[in-house]
Amino acid sequence: MVTKRQRQSVISAFLGLLSEKSFAEIGLDEIATRASMSLAELRAAFDSKLAIYEAFVRDIDEAVLAADVSDMSDEPPRERLFDVLMRRLDALAPHRAALRGIARSARQDPLFAASLNRTALISQRWMLTAAGIRFEGLLGAAVTQGLVVSFARVLRVFLDEEDAGMPRTMAALDRELRRAQSSFERLERVGRLFRRPARRAPAEPRAPADPAGA
């Protein structure tokens, strides 16, 4: 049975290695050595390097979701989402070096980038839920994917910013959320068009009955 401490040791070891080399260059044996574990213990904890990354992302999700957001309940949806995503960035701040390594690896490996996108979709659905924003169906999928792309753009600014107050990051997030809101409003208008009942053609007037019965 893997303990919580061992799990965190693996995640920390993995993040440390990511700050030094690409995702593809990291070996499972290196992770085990840095975490002071055997390969058997590492295998008992995680199936793969991607599973370790997903565990890190899940920890960030849980840190954001655990916060009390009751003071934001009366704010507009975009302001609530801004608050949630800023808390996410605060939680990510200690891991900038590892995130830079992840970003470099994603640029080098499209398949890895696709895996990151799947993980990000799950996280951003939770972030939308935390902000009290709920969409279903195709519209929900489009909104969530759009948020993943928007947040990725914000992360580029975040990873290069040295100011602890993150003014450039906050400006980028505000800009991206305004853009996302505009895109959503267009999608919603299109959706309403498709939800309208089809208009029936006017019925053709009937010919008067033949009095002769012909």
Backbone as a printed PyTorch tensor [residue, N CA C, xyz], in Angstrom:
tensor([[[  0.8460,  -1.1940,   0.0000],
         [  0.0000,   0.0000,   0.0000],
         [  0.8890,   1.2540,   0.0000]],

        [[  0.6650,   2.1240,  -0.9750],
         [  1.4620,   3.3370,  -1.0850],
         [  0.8720,   4.4040,  -0.1710]],

        [[  1.7280,   5.0260,   0.6140],
         [  1.2640,   6.0630,   1.5330],
         [  1.1080,   7.4000,   0.8120]],

        [[  0.3900,   8.3030,   1.4560],
         [  0.2200,   9.6440,   0.8930],
         [  1.5720,  10.3400,   0.7620]],

        [[  2.4520,  10.0950,   1.7390],
         [  3.7840,  10.7110,   1.6900],
         [  4.5810,  10.2060,   0.5060]],

        [[  4.5090,   8.8970,   0.2360],
         [  5.2180,   8.3350,  -0.9160],
         [  4.6560,   8.8960,  -2.2250]],

        [[  3.3290,   9.0280,  -2.2820],
         [  2.6900,   9.5910,  -3.4780],
         [  3.2100,  10.9970,  -3.7410]],

        [[  3.2710,  11.8200,  -2.7120],
         [  3.7590,  13.1880,  -2.8720],
         [  5.2340,  13.2140,  -3.2270]],

        [[  6.0020,  12.2480,  -2.7120],
         [  7.4230,  12.1660,  -3.0500],
         [  7.6110,  11.9010,  -4.5410]],

        [[  6.7690,  11.0260,  -5.0870],
         [  6.8530,  10.7200,  -6.5140],
         [  6.5070,  11.9580,  -7.3420]],

        [[  5.4290,  12.6330,  -6.9780],
         [  5.0210,  13.8240,  -7.7260],
         [  6.1160,  14.8890,  -7.6590]],

        [[  6.6800,  15.0990,  -6.4690],
         [  7.7470,  16.0910,  -6.3150],
         [  8.9770,  15.7240,  -7.1300]],

        [[  9.3350,  14.4340,  -7.1290],
         [ 10.4850,  13.9800,  -7.9120],
         [ 10.2430,  14.2040,  -9.3950]],

        [[  9.0620,  13.8810,  -9.8420],
         [  8.6980,  14.0530, -11.2520],
         [  8.7450,  15.5270, -11.6590]],

        [[  8.1950,  16.4040, -10.8220],
         [  8.2040,  17.8280, -11.1310],
         [  9.6340,  18.3720, -11.1610]],

        [[ 10.4690,  17.8790, -10.2400],
         [ 11.8630,  18.3040, -10.2360],
         [ 12.5820,  17.9110, -11.5070]],

        [[ 12.3340,  16.7080, -11.9900],
         [ 12.9580,  16.2510, -13.2300],
         [ 12.4400,  17.0300, -14.4360]],

        [[ 11.1750,  17.3960, -14.4140],
         [ 10.5990,  18.1670, -15.5150],
         [ 11.2480,  19.5360, -15.6590]],

        [[ 11.7500,  20.0710, -14.5660],
         [ 12.4210,  21.3670, -14.6380],
         [ 13.8170,  21.2440, -15.2520]],

        [[ 14.2910,  20.0020, -15.4160],
         [ 15.6370,  19.7610, -15.9350],
         [ 15.6540,  19.1910, -17.3460]],

        [[ 14.6090,  18.4390, -17.7080],
         [ 14.6100,  17.7660, -19.0100],
         [ 13.1760,  17.5980, -19.5050]],

        [[ 13.0380,  17.1420, -20.7390],
         [ 11.7050,  16.9910, -21.3200],
         [ 11.0050,  15.7570, -20.7490]],

        [[  9.7040,  15.7320, -20.9480],
         [  8.8910,  14.6070, -20.4830],
         [  9.4040,  13.2930, -21.0630]],

        [[  9.7250,  13.2850, -22.3650],
         [ 10.1680,  12.0550, -23.0300],
         [ 11.4990,  11.5520, -22.4890]],

        [[ 12.3410,  12.4500, -21.9920],
         [ 13.6760,  12.0630, -21.5240],
         [ 13.6760,  11.5180, -20.0990]],

        [[ 12.5990,  11.6730, -19.3840],
         [ 12.5330,  11.2350, -17.9880],
         [ 12.2330,   9.7410, -17.9400]],

        [[ 13.0510,   8.9970, -17.2180],
         [ 12.8250,   7.5690, -17.0600],
         [ 12.1180,   7.2620, -15.7490]],

        [[ 11.3250,   6.2120, -15.7600],
         [ 10.6410,   5.8120, -14.5200],
         [ 11.6450,   5.4500, -13.4280]],

        [[ 12.7910,   4.8940, -13.8230],
         [ 13.8120,   4.5590, -12.8440],
         [ 14.3780,   5.8180, -12.1830]],

        [[ 14.4990,   6.9090, -12.9790],
         [ 14.9720,   8.1780, -12.4120],
         [ 13.9890,   8.7170, -11.3800]],

        [[ 12.7190,   8.6120, -11.6930],
         [ 11.6980,   9.0890, -10.7550],
         [ 11.7670,   8.2960,  -9.4590]],

        [[ 11.8690,   6.9730,  -9.5810],
         [ 11.9260,   6.1230,  -8.3900],
         [ 13.1560,   6.4540,  -7.5500]],

        [[ 14.2940,   6.6330,  -8.2000],
         [ 15.5270,   6.9430,  -7.4640],
         [ 15.4030,   8.2620,  -6.7230]],

        [[ 14.9010,   9.2880,  -7.4200],
         [ 14.7850,  10.5990,  -6.7760],
         [ 13.7480,  10.5920,  -5.6550]],

        [[ 12.7370,   9.7460,  -5.7830],
         [ 11.7060,   9.6500,  -4.7380],
         [ 12.0950,   8.6850,  -3.6350]],

        [[ 13.3060,   8.0970,  -3.7350],
         [ 13.8010,   7.1090,  -2.7490],
         [ 12.8360,   5.9320,  -2.6220]],

        [[ 12.4300,   5.4010,  -3.7760],
         [ 11.5080,   4.2630,  -3.8170],
         [ 12.0610,   3.2030,  -4.7550]],

        [[ 11.5810,   1.9920,  -4.6050],
         [ 11.9110,   0.9440,  -5.5620],
         [ 10.9660,   1.0570,  -6.7510]],

        [[ 11.3460,   0.4250,  -7.8410],
         [ 10.4560,   0.4190,  -9.0030],
         [  9.1280,  -0.2620,  -8.6780]],

        [[  9.1790,  -1.2820,  -7.8400],
         [  7.9450,  -1.9710,  -7.4530],
         [  7.0120,  -1.0260,  -6.7010]],

        [[  7.5820,  -0.2160,  -5.8170],
         [  6.7580,   0.7440,  -5.0690],
         [  6.1940,   1.8130,  -6.0000]],

        [[  7.0010,   2.2500,  -6.9610],
         [  6.5250,   3.2440,  -7.9170],
         [  5.3950,   2.6680,  -8.7650]],

        [[  5.5630,   1.4370,  -9.1980],
         [  4.5240,   0.7810, -10.0160],
         [  3.2390,   0.6140,  -9.2320]],

        [[  3.3490,   0.3830,  -7.9490],
         [  2.1530,   0.2390,  -7.1230],
         [  1.4010,   1.5590,  -6.9870]],

        [[  2.1360,   2.6580,  -7.1480],
         [  1.5230,   3.9840,  -6.9870],
         [  0.9800,   4.5390,  -8.2840]],

        [[  1.7170,   4.3390,  -9.3860],
         [  1.3430,   4.9690, -10.6560],
         [  1.5960,   4.0150, -11.8220]],

        [[  0.7410,   4.1130, -12.8260],
         [  0.8860,   3.2690, -14.0100],
         [  1.9030,   3.8160, -14.9960]],

        [[  2.1010,   5.1430, -15.0030],
         [  2.9300,   5.7580, -16.0400],
         [  3.3260,   7.1620, -15.6240]],

        [[  4.2050,   7.7720, -16.4180],
         [  4.5670,   9.1770, -16.1750],
         [  3.3510,  10.0790, -16.3440]],

        [[  2.5230,   9.7720, -17.3420],
         [  1.3290,  10.5910, -17.5530],
         [  0.4020,  10.5120, -16.3450]],

        [[  0.3240,   9.3490, -15.7150],
         [ -0.5080,   9.2020, -14.5140],
         [  0.0260,  10.0690, -13.3710]],

        [[  1.3380,  10.2250, -13.2920],
         [  1.9210,  11.0920, -12.2610],
         [  1.5430,  12.5420, -12.5350]],

        [[  1.6430,  12.9360, -13.8020],
         [  1.2390,  14.2980, -14.1660],
         [ -0.2330,  14.5250, -13.8370]],

        [[ -1.0810,  13.5650, -14.1640],
         [ -2.5140,  13.7030, -13.8890],
         [ -2.7820,  13.8120, -12.3880]],

        [[ -1.9900,  13.1150, -11.5870],
         [ -2.1450,  13.2180, -10.1310],
         [ -1.7790,  14.6170,  -9.6470]],

        [[ -0.7350,  15.1910, -10.2310],
         [ -0.3630,  16.5700,  -9.9030],
         [ -1.4970,  17.5290, -10.2500]],

        [[ -2.0630,  17.3780, -11.4440],
         [ -3.1610,  18.2480, -11.8680],
         [ -4.3700,  18.0730, -10.9470]],

        [[ -4.6360,  16.8390, -10.5550],
         [ -5.7660,  16.5830,  -9.6420],
         [ -5.5430,  17.2760,  -8.3010]],

        [[ -4.3130,  17.2820,  -7.8340],
         [ -4.0100,  17.9810,  -6.5750],
         [ -4.2760,  19.4810,  -6.7050]],

        [[ -3.9150,  20.0450,  -7.8510],
         [ -4.1810,  21.4730,  -8.0900],
         [ -5.6840,  21.7170,  -8.1340]],

        [[ -6.4110,  20.8470,  -8.8300],
         [ -7.8750,  20.9630,  -8.8740],
         [ -8.4600,  20.9920,  -7.4680]],

        [[ -8.0280,  20.0460,  -6.6560],
         [ -8.5970,  19.9220,  -5.3110],
         [ -8.2580,  21.1290,  -4.4450]],

        [[ -7.0640,  21.6900,  -4.6250],
         [ -6.6930,  22.8860,  -3.8560],
         [ -7.5960,  24.0520,  -4.2180]],

        [[ -7.9260,  24.1820,  -5.5010],
         [ -8.8150,  25.2620,  -5.9340],
         [-10.2360,  25.0200,  -5.4400]],

        [[-10.7160,  23.8010,  -5.5850],
         [-12.0930,  23.4850,  -5.2280],
         [-12.3470,  23.5510,  -3.7260]],

        [[-11.2910,  23.4050,  -2.9270],
         [-11.4550,  23.4240,  -1.4670],
         [-11.6490,  24.8330,  -0.9200]],

        [[-11.3650,  25.8520,  -1.7220],
         [-11.4530,  27.2340,  -1.2370],
         [-12.9070,  27.6580,  -1.0640]],

        [[-13.1340,  28.5440,  -0.1060],
         [-14.4620,  29.0970,   0.1410],
         [-14.7130,  30.2280,  -0.8550]],

        [[-15.7250,  30.0660,  -1.7010],
         [-16.0300,  31.0890,  -2.7160],
         [-17.3900,  31.7320,  -2.4770]],

        [[-17.9220,  31.5930,  -1.2630],
         [-19.2540,  32.1120,  -0.9800],
         [-19.3380,  33.6250,  -1.1660]],

        [[-18.2030,  34.3230,  -0.9810],
         [-18.2200,  35.7820,  -1.1310],
         [-18.3490,  36.2150,  -2.5850]],

        [[-18.2310,  35.2520,  -3.5440],
         [-18.3380,  35.5830,  -4.9620],
         [-19.6970,  35.2040,  -5.5460]],

        [[-20.6050,  34.7080,  -4.7200],
         [-21.8580,  34.1490,  -5.2400],
         [-22.7210,  35.1690,  -5.9720]],

        [[-22.6240,  36.4370,  -5.6150],
         [-23.4510,  37.4670,  -6.2550],
         [-22.7670,  38.1320,  -7.4480]],

        [[-21.5450,  37.7190,  -7.7460],
         [-20.8050,  38.3280,  -8.8430],
         [-21.2500,  37.7340, -10.1910]],

        [[-21.0480,  38.4440, -11.2920],
         [-21.3600,  37.8900, -12.6190],
         [-20.4940,  36.6520, -12.9040]],

        [[-20.9730,  35.7690, -13.7810],
         [-20.2320,  34.5270, -14.0610],
         [-18.7760,  34.7490, -14.4570]],

        [[-18.5070,  35.7660, -15.3080],
         [-17.1240,  35.9780, -15.7450],
         [-16.2280,  36.3620, -14.5720]],

        [[-16.7450,  37.1490, -13.6370],
         [-15.9550,  37.5280, -12.4650],
         [-15.7010,  36.3220, -11.5620]],

        [[-16.6960,  35.4530, -11.4400],
         [-16.5070,  34.2440, -10.6230],
         [-15.4480,  33.3420, -11.2450]],

        [[-15.4960,  33.1990, -12.5630],
         [-14.5080,  32.3490, -13.2310],
         [-13.1130,  32.9670, -13.1510]],

        [[-13.0400,  34.2770, -13.2660],
         [-11.7520,  34.9640, -13.1110],
         [-11.1520,  34.6440, -11.7430]],

        [[-11.9620,  34.7050, -10.7040],
         [-11.4940,  34.4230,  -9.3420],
         [-11.0090,  32.9760,  -9.2160]],

        [[-11.7790,  32.0460,  -9.7640],
         [-11.4030,  30.6260,  -9.7020],
         [-10.0750,  30.3810, -10.4180]],

        [[ -9.9180,  30.9420, -11.6040],
         [ -8.7040,  30.6910, -12.3810],
         [ -7.4850,  31.4020, -11.7910]],

        [[ -7.6880,  32.5340, -11.1390],
         [ -6.5700,  33.1710, -10.4480],
         [ -6.1220,  32.3130,  -9.2670]],

        [[ -7.0770,  31.6950,  -8.5890],
         [ -6.6900,  30.7770,  -7.4990],
         [ -5.9360,  29.5730,  -8.0540]],

        [[ -6.2960,  29.1400,  -9.2370],
         [ -5.5570,  28.0480,  -9.8700],
         [ -4.1280,  28.4730, -10.1720]],

        [[ -3.9660,  29.6710, -10.6940],
         [ -2.6240,  30.1760, -10.9850],
         [ -1.8050,  30.3410,  -9.7140]],

        [[ -2.4280,  30.7750,  -8.6370],
         [ -1.7220,  30.8770,  -7.3480],
         [ -1.2090,  29.5000,  -6.9160]],

        [[ -2.0390,  28.4720,  -7.1100],
         [ -1.6390,  27.1110,  -6.7310],
         [ -0.5200,  26.5840,  -7.6280]],

        [[ -0.4940,  27.0370,  -8.8770],
         [  0.5350,  26.5880,  -9.8220],
         [  1.8520,  27.3430,  -9.6780]],

        [[  1.8130,  28.5130,  -9.0490],
         [  2.9870,  29.3870,  -8.9990],
         [  4.2650,  28.7070,  -8.5040]],

        [[  4.2150,  27.8530,  -7.4670],
         [  5.4690,  27.2250,  -7.0090],
         [  6.0640,  26.2350,  -8.0080]],

        [[  5.3310,  25.9010,  -9.0500],
         [  5.7520,  24.8420,  -9.9800],
         [  6.0500,  25.3830, -11.3750]],

        [[  6.4020,  26.6520, -11.4670],
         [  6.6360,  27.2570, -12.7820],
         [  7.7100,  26.5240, -13.5830]],

        [[  8.8070,  26.1450, -12.9460],
         [  9.9070,  25.4940, -13.6720],
         [  9.4410,  24.1900, -14.3120]],

        [[  8.6760,  23.4010, -13.5690],
         [  8.1600,  22.1490, -14.1120],
         [  7.1600,  22.4110, -15.2330]],

        [[  6.3350,  23.4320, -15.0820],
         [  5.3480,  23.7550, -16.1130],
         [  6.0230,  24.2230, -17.3920]],

        [[  7.1480,  24.9100, -17.2610],
         [  7.9060,  25.2880, -18.4580],
         [  8.3920,  24.0340, -19.1860]],

        [[  8.8280,  23.0460, -18.4160],
         [  9.2440,  21.7830, -19.0220],
         [  8.0950,  21.0780, -19.7170]],

        [[  6.9240,  21.0960, -19.1080],
         [  5.7340,  20.5090, -19.7260],
         [  5.4140,  21.2260, -21.0380]],

        [[  5.4650,  22.5640, -21.0090],
         [  5.1510,  23.3470, -22.2080],
         [  6.1310,  23.0300, -23.3390]],

        [[  7.4230,  22.9430, -23.0070],
         [  8.4140,  22.6090, -24.0330],
         [  8.1490,  21.2150, -24.6120]],

        [[  7.8280,  20.2740, -23.7430],
         [  7.5720,  18.9000, -24.1920],
         [  6.3560,  18.8330, -25.0970]],

        [[  5.3190,  19.6120, -24.7700],
         [  4.0970,  19.6120, -25.5790],
         [  4.3680,  20.1620, -26.9750]],

        [[  5.2350,  21.1700, -27.0690],
         [  5.5720,  21.7310, -28.3860],
         [  6.3480,  20.7240, -29.2380]],

        [[  7.0740,  19.8280, -28.5970],
         [  7.8980,  18.8550, -29.3120],
         [  7.1380,  17.5870, -29.6820]],

        [[  6.0460,  17.3060, -28.9710],
         [  5.3600,  16.0210, -29.1280],
         [  3.8460,  16.2390, -29.2300]],

        [[  3.2840,  16.2150, -30.4330],
         [  1.8400,  16.4410, -30.5940],
         [  0.9720,  15.4310, -29.8480]],

        [[  1.4090,  14.1680, -29.7620],
         [  0.6210,  13.1650, -29.0430],
         [  0.5760,  13.4810, -27.5520]],

        [[  1.7030,  13.9320, -27.0090],
         [  1.7340,  14.3380, -25.6100],
         [  0.8370,  15.5570, -25.4030]],

        [[  0.8730,  16.4880, -26.3470],
         [  0.0120,  17.6690, -26.2540],
         [ -1.4600,  17.2710, -26.2370]],

        [[ -1.8270,  16.2650, -27.0390],
         [ -3.2160,  15.8010, -27.0570],
         [ -3.6130,  15.1940, -25.7150]],

        [[ -2.6810,  14.4700, -25.0900],
         [ -2.9560,  13.9050, -23.7610],
         [ -3.1460,  15.0100, -22.7290]],

        [[ -2.3130,  16.0560, -22.8180],
         [ -2.4580,  17.1880, -21.9060],
         [ -3.8100,  17.8620, -22.0940]],

        [[ -4.2650,  17.9340, -23.3410],
         [ -5.5570,  18.5700, -23.6140],
         [ -6.6880,  17.7970, -22.9530]],

        [[ -6.6320,  16.4680, -23.0060],
         [ -7.6750,  15.6550, -22.3670],
         [ -7.6990,  15.8950, -20.8630]],

        [[ -6.5280,  15.9650, -20.2550],
         [ -6.4510,  16.2310, -18.8220],
         [ -6.9700,  17.6250, -18.5020]],

        [[ -6.6130,  18.6000, -19.3380],
         [ -7.0530,  19.9800, -19.1230],
         [ -8.5630,  20.1130, -19.2450]],

        [[ -9.1840,  19.3540, -20.1390],
         [-10.6380,  19.4040, -20.2890],
         [-11.3350,  19.0010, -18.9950]],

        [[-10.8220,  17.9670, -18.3440],
         [-11.4120,  17.5360, -17.0770],
         [-11.2690,  18.6310, -16.0300]],

        [[-10.0760,  19.2080, -15.9290],
         [ -9.8280,  20.2630, -14.9450],
         [-10.7170,  21.4750, -15.1810]],

        [[-10.8160,  21.9040, -16.4370],
         [-11.5710,  23.1180, -16.7040],
         [-13.0710,  22.9110, -16.5420]],

        [[-13.5580,  21.6820, -16.7030],
         [-14.9620,  21.4280, -16.3710],
         [-15.1960,  21.6530, -14.8820]],

        [[-14.2360,  21.2230, -14.0700],
         [-14.3490,  21.4550, -12.6210],
         [-14.2380,  22.9420, -12.2950]],

        [[-13.3850,  23.6570, -13.0110],
         [-13.2490,  25.0920, -12.7540],
         [-14.5460,  25.8280, -13.1010]],

        [[-15.1730,  25.4580, -14.2080],
         [-16.4620,  26.0490, -14.5610],
         [-17.5120,  25.7460, -13.4930]],

        [[-17.5100,  24.5140, -13.0010],
         [-18.4560,  24.1400, -11.9550],
         [-18.2150,  24.9490, -10.6870]],

        [[-16.9420,  25.1240, -10.3320],
         [-16.6070,  25.9120,  -9.1410],
         [-17.0880,  27.3510,  -9.2740]],

        [[-17.1200,  27.8430, -10.5030],
         [-17.5850,  29.2120, -10.7510],
         [-19.1010,  29.2880, -10.9030]],

        [[-19.7820,  28.1420, -10.7490],
         [-21.2330,  28.1270, -10.8810],
         [-21.7120,  28.2440, -12.3080]],

        [[-20.8750,  27.8060, -13.2520],
         [-21.2150,  27.8920, -14.6790],
         [-21.4050,  26.4770, -15.1990]],

        [[-22.5610,  26.2400, -15.8010],
         [-22.8660,  24.8730, -16.2280],
         [-23.4260,  24.8660, -17.6390]],

        [[-22.8210,  24.0450, -18.4930],
         [-23.3040,  23.8450, -19.8500],
         [-23.3520,  22.3470, -20.1000]],

        [[-24.2430,  21.9340, -20.9710],
         [-24.3500,  20.5180, -21.3130],
         [-24.2160,  20.3300, -22.8140]],

        [[-24.0450,  19.0940, -23.2260],
         [-24.0560,  18.7410, -24.6340],
         [-22.9200,  19.3430, -25.4300]],

        [[-23.1870,  19.5550, -26.7120],
         [-22.1640,  20.0680, -27.6220],
         [-21.7260,  21.4750, -27.2390]],

        [[-22.6670,  22.2890, -26.7760],
         [-22.3110,  23.6390, -26.3570],
         [-21.3470,  23.5870, -25.1750]],

        [[-21.6190,  22.7000, -24.2140],
         [-20.7310,  22.5510, -23.0620],
         [-19.3410,  22.1090, -23.4720]],

        [[-19.2690,  21.1690, -24.4170],
         [-17.9650,  20.6940, -24.8980],
         [-17.1990,  21.8220, -25.5740]],

        [[-17.9170,  22.6250, -26.3730],
         [-17.2620,  23.7360, -27.0750],
         [-16.7660,  24.7910, -26.0960]],

        [[-17.5780,  25.1070, -25.0960],
         [-17.1830,  26.1120, -24.1010],
         [-15.9680,  25.6360, -23.3140]],

        [[-15.9740,  24.3630, -22.9080],
         [-14.8630,  23.8340, -22.1190],
         [-13.5670,  23.8090, -22.9270]],

        [[-13.6490,  23.3640, -24.1800],
         [-12.4520,  23.3570, -25.0250],
         [-11.9490,  24.7750, -25.2590]],

        [[-12.8650,  25.7020, -25.4260],
         [-12.4580,  27.0940, -25.5900],
         [-11.7380,  27.6220, -24.3700]],

        [[-12.2200,  27.2220, -23.1900],
         [-11.5690,  27.6640, -21.9550],
         [-10.1790,  27.0500, -21.8210]],

        [[-10.0260,  25.8030, -22.2360],
         [ -8.6940,  25.1600, -22.2190],
         [ -7.7140,  25.9650, -23.0650]],

        [[ -8.1370,  26.3570, -24.2610],
         [ -7.2650,  27.1260, -25.1570],
         [ -6.9630,  28.4940, -24.5510]],

        [[ -7.9890,  29.1550, -24.0060],
         [ -7.7960,  30.4780, -23.4100],
         [ -6.8210,  30.4160, -22.2320]],

        [[ -6.9880,  29.4060, -21.3770],
         [ -6.1250,  29.2930, -20.2070],
         [ -4.6930,  28.9690, -20.6270]],

        [[ -4.5290,  28.2100, -21.6950],
         [ -3.1760,  27.9170, -22.2020],
         [ -2.4730,  29.1980, -22.6280]],

        [[ -3.2090,  30.1200, -23.2340],
         [ -2.6170,  31.3990, -23.6250],
         [ -2.2040,  32.1970, -22.3820]],

        [[ -3.0410,  32.1620, -21.3680],
         [ -2.7210,  32.8680, -20.1230],
         [ -1.4800,  32.2580, -19.4780]],

        [[ -1.3660,  30.9400, -19.5310],
         [ -0.2060,  30.2700, -18.9370],
         [  1.1050,  30.7230, -19.5650]],

        [[  1.0990,  31.0120, -20.8610],
         [  2.3310,  31.4840, -21.5100],
         [  2.8030,  32.7860, -20.8700]],

        [[  1.8650,  33.6700, -20.5780],
         [  2.2160,  34.9360, -19.9170],
         [  2.6590,  34.6600, -18.4850]],

        [[  1.9110,  33.8200, -17.8070],
         [  2.1810,  33.4820, -16.4050],
         [  3.5800,  32.8970, -16.2190]],

        [[  3.9940,  32.0280, -17.1270],
         [  5.2880,  31.3510, -16.9820],
         [  6.4640,  32.2930, -17.1910]],

        [[  6.2360,  33.4120, -17.8810],
         [  7.3080,  34.3710, -18.1280],
         [  7.2860,  35.5590, -17.1670]],

        [[  6.2540,  35.6520, -16.3450],
         [  6.1210,  36.8310, -15.4860],
         [  6.8820,  36.6550, -14.1780]],

        [[  7.6370,  37.6780, -13.8070],
         [  8.4320,  37.6300, -12.5800],
         [  7.7840,  38.4100, -11.4380]],

        [[  6.8870,  39.3320, -11.7420],
         [  6.2200,  40.1350, -10.7220],
         [  5.2740,  39.2530,  -9.9120]],

        [[  5.4730,  39.2130,  -8.5950],
         [  4.6500,  38.3600,  -7.7320],
         [  3.1810,  38.7600,  -7.7540]],

        [[  2.9070,  40.0250,  -8.0560],
         [  1.5230,  40.4760,  -8.1220],
         [  0.8070,  40.0340,  -9.3830]],

        [[  1.5350,  39.5220, -10.3590],
         [  1.0280,  38.9840, -11.6230],
         [  0.1240,  39.9490, -12.3900]],

        [[  0.5110,  41.2190, -12.5510],
         [ -0.3630,  42.1430, -13.2860],
         [ -0.5520,  41.7590, -14.7510]],

        [[  0.5220,  41.2870, -15.4120],
         [  0.4050,  40.8960, -16.8140],
         [ -0.4740,  39.6580, -16.9650]],

        [[ -0.3270,  38.7390, -16.0350],
         [ -1.1450,  37.5280, -16.0740],
         [ -2.6130,  37.8550, -15.8630]],

        [[ -2.9000,  38.7180, -14.8960],
         [ -4.2930,  39.0960, -14.6360],
         [ -4.8950,  39.8080, -15.8410]],

        [[ -4.1080,  40.6730, -16.4810],
         [ -4.6040,  41.3680, -17.6650],
         [ -4.8840,  40.3740, -18.7930]],

        [[ -3.9900,  39.3940, -18.9460],
         [ -4.1830,  38.3860, -19.9870],
         [ -5.4190,  37.5400, -19.7030]],

        [[ -5.6250,  37.1710, -18.4410],
         [ -6.7900,  36.3670, -18.0800],
         [ -8.0770,  37.1480, -18.3230]],

        [[ -8.0940,  38.4100, -17.9260],
         [ -9.2810,  39.2330, -18.1610],
         [ -9.5700,  39.3350, -19.6540]],

        [[ -8.5330,  39.5460, -20.4410],
         [ -8.7000,  39.6590, -21.8960],
         [ -9.2400,  38.3580, -22.4900]],

        [[ -8.6810,  37.2280, -22.0600],
         [ -9.1150,  35.9370, -22.5980],
         [-10.5510,  35.6170, -22.2000]],

        [[-10.9430,  35.9420, -20.9800],
         [-12.3120,  35.6410, -20.5470],
         [-13.3210,  36.5270, -21.2590]],

        [[-12.9580,  37.7680, -21.5330],
         [-13.8520,  38.6300, -22.3100],
         [-14.0160,  38.0780, -23.7260]],

        [[-12.9060,  37.6170, -24.2990],
         [-12.9650,  37.0250, -25.6340],
         [-13.8010,  35.7410, -25.6150]],

        [[-13.6160,  34.9230, -24.5760],
         [-14.3740,  33.6750, -24.4640],
         [-15.8680,  33.9580, -24.2910]],

        [[-16.1950,  34.9780, -23.5090],
         [-17.5970,  35.3280, -23.3180],
         [-18.2320,  35.7480, -24.6360]],

        [[-17.5100,  36.5290, -25.4170],
         [-18.0200,  36.9540, -26.7180],
         [-18.2510,  35.7480, -27.6330]],

        [[-17.3030,  34.8050, -27.6250],
         [-17.4440,  33.6020, -28.4490],
         [-18.6290,  32.7720, -27.9950]],

        [[-18.8100,  32.6580, -26.6690],
         [-19.9310,  31.8840, -26.1530],
         [-21.2620,  32.5000, -26.5690]],

        [[-21.3410,  33.8130, -26.4990],
         [-22.5950,  34.4800, -26.8680],
         [-22.9330,  34.2290, -28.3300]],

        [[-21.8930,  34.1760, -29.1990],
         [-22.1470,  33.8380, -30.6040],
         [-22.6250,  32.3990, -30.7480]],

        [[-21.9790,  31.4820, -30.0040],
         [-22.3960,  30.0820, -30.0460],
         [-23.8280,  29.9160, -29.5630]],

        [[-24.1670,  30.6560, -28.5130],
         [-25.5160,  30.5470, -27.9590],
         [-26.5570,  31.0320, -28.9630]],

        [[-26.2310,  32.1280, -29.6820],
         [-27.1670,  32.6280, -30.6950],
         [-27.3620,  31.6010, -31.8030]],

        [[-26.2680,  30.9760, -32.2360],
         [-26.3700,  29.9340, -33.2610],
         [-27.1970,  28.7650, -32.7400]],

        [[-26.9520,  28.3900, -31.4680],
         [-27.7000,  27.2910, -30.8720],
         [-29.1920,  27.5660, -30.8310]],

        [[-29.5650,  28.8040, -30.5510],
         [-30.9830,  29.1590, -30.5040],
         [-31.6180,  29.0200, -31.8850]],

        [[-30.8520,  29.3470, -32.9270],
         [-31.3740,  29.1970, -34.2830],
         [-31.7050,  27.7370, -34.5820]],

        [[-30.8160,  26.8360, -34.1440],
         [-31.0470,  25.4170, -34.4070],
         [-32.1570,  24.8410, -33.5370]],

        [[-32.4030,  25.4770, -32.3970],
         [-33.4580,  24.9720, -31.5100],
         [-34.8460,  25.4710, -31.9020]],

        [[-34.9380,  26.4500, -32.7980],
         [-36.2420,  26.9600, -33.2020],
         [-37.0110,  25.8970, -33.9800]],

        [[-38.3370,  25.7920, -33.7580],
         [-39.1150,  24.8250, -34.5440],
         [-39.1250,  25.2160, -36.0110]],

        [[-39.0760,  24.2160, -36.8440],
         [-39.0750,  24.4820, -38.2820],
         [-40.3780,  25.1550, -38.7000]],

        [[-40.2620,  26.1240, -39.5780],
         [-41.4560,  26.8190, -40.0610],
         [-42.1330,  25.9680, -41.1270]],

        [[-43.4380,  25.8070, -40.9880],
         [-44.1820,  25.0100, -41.9630],
         [-44.5840,  25.8700, -43.1600]],

        [[-44.5320,  25.2600, -44.3270],
         [-44.9990,  25.9630, -45.5130],
         [-46.5070,  26.1360, -45.4340]],

        [[-47.0360,  27.2710, -45.8840],
         [-48.4960,  27.4610, -45.8300],
         [-49.2070,  26.4110, -46.6690]],

        [[-50.3140,  25.9200, -46.1520],
         [-51.0760,  24.8940, -46.8620],
         [-51.6620,  25.4690, -48.1430]],

        [[-51.6580,  24.6640, -49.1890],
         [-52.2460,  25.1150, -50.4430],
         [-53.7680,  25.1410, -50.3190]],

        [[-54.4150,  26.1830, -50.8800],
         [-55.8860,  26.2360, -50.7850],
         [-56.5180,  25.0850, -51.5330]],

        [[-57.5490,  24.5100, -50.9380],
         [-58.2420,  23.4010, -51.5980],
         [-59.1770,  23.9070, -52.7040]],

        [[-59.2610,  23.1130, -53.7650],
         [-60.1860,  23.4700, -54.8460],
         [-61.6200,  23.2670, -54.3650]],

        [[-62.5410,  24.1380, -54.7510],
         [-63.9420,  23.9450, -54.3340],
         [-64.4900,  22.6200, -54.8360]],

        [[-65.3600,  22.0160, -54.0420],
         [-65.9410,  20.7250, -54.4090],
         [-66.7730,  20.8540, -55.6820]],

        [[-66.7250,  19.8320, -56.5190],
         [-67.5170,  19.8200, -57.7620],
         [-68.9500,  19.4630, -57.4070]],

        [[-69.8920,  20.3600, -57.6630],
         [-71.2830,  20.0530, -57.2950],
         [-71.8250,  18.8400, -58.0020]],

        [[-71.1970,  18.4820, -59.1130],
         [-71.7000,  17.2990, -59.8230],
         [-71.1410,  16.0330, -59.2610]],

        [[-70.1940,  16.1880, -58.2960],
         [-69.5940,  15.0130, -57.6730],
         [-68.5500,  14.3570, -58.5190]],

        [[-68.0540,  15.0170, -59.5620],
         [-67.0560,  14.4460, -60.4430],
         [-65.6910,  14.4460, -59.8010]]])
